[in-house]
Amino acid sequence: MARPEVLREFRKSDAREVARWPTSSEDVRRWAGSDPGWPVDVSVFGRWHAEPDVRPYVLCDGEEPVGYGEVWIDEPEQEVELARIIVSPDRRGRGVGQRLVRLLLERASLVGLPDAFVRVVPENGSALACYRGAGFSPVSESEREEFNRGQPVDYVWMHYHLSTSASKC
């Protein structure tokens, strides 16, 4: 019988394992949206998690971490953003990312805000396919232009109505 995958809060002891998952500086840029350096120094998690509205999670297969992602809560904008999602290299291409995204959406829906967004570097086709498979759709061109003002990358932005998450997950 297969063990169920479980989403739990990130622990400091997860940092070393998750930091190993980006396999190149390009992989780091696609994951982090910036370049904290490669190989990734585990101290980056302390900086990221110091933000009060960041909720980091790890997807585990039994005790083994296989995915990482964050839920960013933005009360003033009445939305959440899923961010910094990455899957262990040996689990990629097996649906783990989509499962992780769906579980993050479940957690995000508990916040009570109506909308979730993700931003993706345009060349990250596997992430775009994962988000589409989890129910995200691209924002309008005018929203994309607005959201990208001041961003370091011309991201693809995608939207998910959280009120529908209970029926999808």
Buried (B, 14 or more C-beta within 10 A) or exposed (E): EEEEBEBEEBEEEBBEBBBEBBEEEBBBBBBBBEEBEBEBEBEBBEEBBEEEEBBBBBBBBEEEBBBBBBBBBBEEEEBBBBBBBBBBEEBBEEEBBBBBBBBBBBBBBEBEBEBBBBBBBEEBEEBBEBBEEBBBEBBEEEEBEEBBEEEEBEBBBBBBEBEEBEEEB
